[in-house]
Amino acid sequence: MKGRAITSRDFTPAFRLSLAAKDAGLVKAAAQRHGLDLPLIDAIARRFAEGAREHGDEDISATYLASMPQRG
């Protein structure tokens, strides 16, 4: 679904990564309040937060950029 955006490096926001990070954090907090261990949600929230630090105003597909090695 987002593959074309990633390969063309078009991160025009349909849903901003910063909002996805916020929502993932809310889901993680709700799971913790209810005593649920959801490691996948933890991983998603962490990755979205990492990506949002530099690419929060771009589309959620910009999460891909958090996986790329730093280019010097």
C-alpha positions in Angstrom: 0.0 0.0 0.0 2.8 2.4 0.9 5.5 0.7 -1.2 5.2 3.1 -4.1 5.5 6.1 -1.8 8.6 4.6 -0.2 10.3 3.7 -3.5 9.6 7.1 -4.9 10.5 8.7 -1.6 7.2 10.6 -1.6 6.2 11.1 2.0 3.5 13.6 1.4 1.3 13.1 4.4 -1.9 11.2 4.2 -1.5 10.4 7.9 1.3 12.2 9.7 3.9 10.0 11.5 3.7 12.2 14.5 0.0 11.4 14.9 0.7 7.7 14.4 3.3 7.9 17.1 0.9 9.6 19.5 -1.8 7.0 18.8 0.6 4.1 19.3 1.6 5.6 22.6 -2.0 5.8 23.6 -2.6 2.2 22.7 0.5 1.2 24.7 -0.6 3.2 27.7 -4.1 1.6 27.6 -2.6 -1.9 27.3 -0.4 -1.2 30.3 -3.4 0.1 32.4 -5.2 -3.1 31.7 -2.2 -5.3 32.5 -1.8 -6.5 28.9 1.7 -7.5 27.6 1.6 -6.6 23.9 5.2 -6.6 22.7 4.2 -5.8 19.1 2.5 -2.6 20.2 5.7 -1.8 22.2 7.8 -2.3 19.1 5.5 -0.2 16.9 5.2 2.6 19.4 9.0 2.7 19.7 9.6 2.7 15.9 7.0 5.4 15.3 8.5 7.6 18.0 12.0 7.1 16.5 10.7 8.1 13.1 8.6 11.0 14.3 11.7 12.7 15.9 13.0 13.6 12.4 10.0 12.9 10.1 6.9 13.6 12.2 5.4 15.9 9.6 5.7 13.4 6.9 3.5 10.4 6.0 3.5 7.4 8.2 5.4 5.6 5.5 8.4 7.7 6.5 8.8 5.2 9.3 10.9 3.4 6.7 13.5 6.1 7.1 14.1 5.1 10.7 15.4 1.7 9.5 18.0 3.2 7.1 21.6 3.4 8.2 22.8 7.0 8.7 24.4 8.4 5.6 27.5 10.4 6.2 
